[in-house]
């Protein structure tokens, strides 16, 4: 029974609740008495088929929405970076104004606490990154009602391709300039890393989907 509930939940991200329940029941019946992996494989195939159906119906719209989402995502990262630089500059200015050159001279001494600062920076970057990806997922989902996850899938595919291309071009330029060979991540590692990074985006899309699940046939 738990497999049916998981299947229904997953399929409801791509179609209506009633249809998802019906399809989940069919999957459970077809996989009865067979190996468990067959059920999950069929479930993944069904979900992918539903997503592809939504993408194929309006490919240009999906691609355009994906590129707009990428522009929004990069803009948010740029604004956050500017904000962090501004905060750092304000901090230095306040230190200089309050303690003069002595305060500025003390800044290099903080390097002894590098691990603490690294941890704080990591936490802030992680929280900020989660918020940006989550908001991007919500933005995309609101403009692709009924096709939220499919639209985010196109965004992920295009974003991953562009990221890998930019990475390879950057590595090539560095290698040509330094005349040294730099190790490159495998495609599998890159895909898994990008998937983990984009999980908050999918969470944002799912949140919008759950609040506006269509009631009629899909």
DAHUTA-V193612 format. One record per backbone hydrogen bond with DSSP energy under -1.0 kcal/mol. CO is the residue of the C=O (numbers start at 1). NH is the residue of the N-H. E is the energy in kcal/mol with one decimal. If there is no record, write none. Layout:
co=CO nh=NH e=E
co=CO nh=NH e=E
This chain:
co=1 nh=5 e=-1.9
co=2 nh=6 e=-2.2
co=3 nh=7 e=-2.6
co=4 nh=8 e=-2.6
co=5 nh=9 e=-2.4
co=6 nh=10 e=-2.5
co=7 nh=11 e=-2.8
co=8 nh=12 e=-1.9
co=10 nh=13 e=-1.2
co=11 nh=14 e=-1.9
co=11 nh=15 e=-1.3
co=16 nh=20 e=-2.5
co=17 nh=21 e=-2.2
co=18 nh=22 e=-2.0
co=19 nh=23 e=-2.7
co=20 nh=24 e=-2.4
co=21 nh=25 e=-2.1
co=22 nh=26 e=-2.0
co=23 nh=27 e=-2.1
co=24 nh=28 e=-2.2
co=25 nh=29 e=-2.2
co=26 nh=30 e=-2.5
co=27 nh=31 e=-1.6
co=31 nh=34 e=-2.0
co=36 nh=40 e=-1.5
co=37 nh=41 e=-2.3
co=38 nh=42 e=-2.4
co=39 nh=43 e=-2.2
co=40 nh=44 e=-2.4
co=41 nh=45 e=-2.2
co=42 nh=46 e=-2.4
co=43 nh=47 e=-2.5
co=44 nh=48 e=-2.5
co=45 nh=49 e=-2.3
co=46 nh=50 e=-2.2
co=47 nh=51 e=-2.3
co=48 nh=52 e=-2.7
co=49 nh=53 e=-2.0
co=50 nh=54 e=-1.7
co=51 nh=55 e=-2.1
co=52 nh=56 e=-3.2
co=53 nh=57 e=-1.3
co=58 nh=62 e=-2.2
co=59 nh=63 e=-2.5
co=60 nh=64 e=-2.6
co=61 nh=65 e=-2.5
co=62 nh=66 e=-2.1
co=63 nh=67 e=-2.3
co=64 nh=68 e=-2.1
co=65 nh=69 e=-2.4
co=66 nh=70 e=-2.2
co=67 nh=71 e=-2.2
co=68 nh=72 e=-2.3
co=69 nh=73 e=-2.7
co=70 nh=74 e=-2.8
co=71 nh=75 e=-2.2
co=72 nh=76 e=-2.4
co=73 nh=77 e=-2.1
co=74 nh=78 e=-2.4
co=75 nh=79 e=-2.5
co=76 nh=80 e=-2.4
co=77 nh=81 e=-2.4
co=78 nh=82 e=-2.4
co=79 nh=83 e=-2.3
co=80 nh=84 e=-2.4
co=81 nh=85 e=-2.3
co=82 nh=86 e=-2.6
co=83 nh=87 e=-2.4
co=84 nh=88 e=-2.2
co=85 nh=89 e=-2.5
co=86 nh=90 e=-2.6
co=87 nh=91 e=-2.5
co=88 nh=92 e=-2.2
co=89 nh=93 e=-2.5
co=90 nh=94 e=-2.9
co=91 nh=95 e=-2.3
co=92 nh=96 e=-2.5
co=93 nh=97 e=-2.7
co=94 nh=98 e=-2.6
co=95 nh=99 e=-2.6
co=96 nh=100 e=-1.5
co=100 nh=104 e=-1.3
co=101 nh=105 e=-2.6
co=102 nh=106 e=-1.1
co=107 nh=110 e=-1.7
co=108 nh=111 e=-1.7
co=109 nh=112 e=-1.2
co=110 nh=113 e=-2.3
co=111 nh=114 e=-1.5
co=113 nh=117 e=-2.4
co=114 nh=118 e=-2.7
co=115 nh=119 e=-2.1
co=116 nh=120 e=-2.5
co=117 nh=121 e=-2.7
co=118 nh=122 e=-2.4
co=119 nh=123 e=-2.5
co=120 nh=124 e=-2.6
co=121 nh=125 e=-2.8
co=122 nh=126 e=-2.4
co=123 nh=127 e=-2.7
co=124 nh=128 e=-2.7
co=125 nh=129 e=-2.7
co=126 nh=130 e=-2.6
co=127 nh=131 e=-2.3
co=128 nh=132 e=-2.4
co=129 nh=133 e=-2.6
co=130 nh=134 e=-2.7
co=131 nh=135 e=-2.4
co=132 nh=136 e=-2.2
co=133 nh=137 e=-2.4
co=134 nh=138 e=-2.0
co=135 nh=139 e=-2.5
co=136 nh=140 e=-2.4
co=137 nh=141 e=-2.4
co=138 nh=142 e=-2.3
co=141 nh=144 e=-1.2
co=144 nh=147 e=-2.7
co=147 nh=151 e=-2.5
co=148 nh=152 e=-2.0
co=149 nh=153 e=-2.0
co=150 nh=154 e=-1.7
co=151 nh=155 e=-2.0
co=152 nh=156 e=-2.6
co=153 nh=157 e=-2.4
co=154 nh=158 e=-2.7
co=155 nh=159 e=-2.8
co=156 nh=160 e=-2.5
co=157 nh=161 e=-2.1
co=158 nh=162 e=-2.5
co=159 nh=163 e=-2.4
co=160 nh=164 e=-2.5
co=161 nh=165 e=-2.3
co=162 nh=166 e=-2.8
co=163 nh=167 e=-2.5
co=164 nh=168 e=-2.4
co=165 nh=169 e=-2.4
co=166 nh=170 e=-2.3
co=167 nh=171 e=-2.6
co=168 nh=172 e=-2.3
co=169 nh=173 e=-2.3
co=170 nh=174 e=-2.4
co=171 nh=175 e=-2.6
co=172 nh=176 e=-2.3
co=173 nh=177 e=-2.0
co=174 nh=178 e=-2.9
co=175 nh=179 e=-1.9
co=186 nh=190 e=-2.3
co=187 nh=191 e=-2.7
co=188 nh=192 e=-2.5
co=189 nh=193 e=-2.5
co=190 nh=194 e=-2.6
co=191 nh=195 e=-2.2
co=192 nh=196 e=-2.1
co=193 nh=197 e=-2.1
co=194 nh=198 e=-2.3
co=198 nh=202 e=-1.6
co=199 nh=203 e=-2.2
co=200 nh=204 e=-2.2
co=201 nh=205 e=-1.9
co=202 nh=206 e=-2.6
co=203 nh=207 e=-2.0
co=204 nh=208 e=-1.7
co=205 nh=209 e=-2.6
co=206 nh=210 e=-2.7
co=207 nh=211 e=-1.1
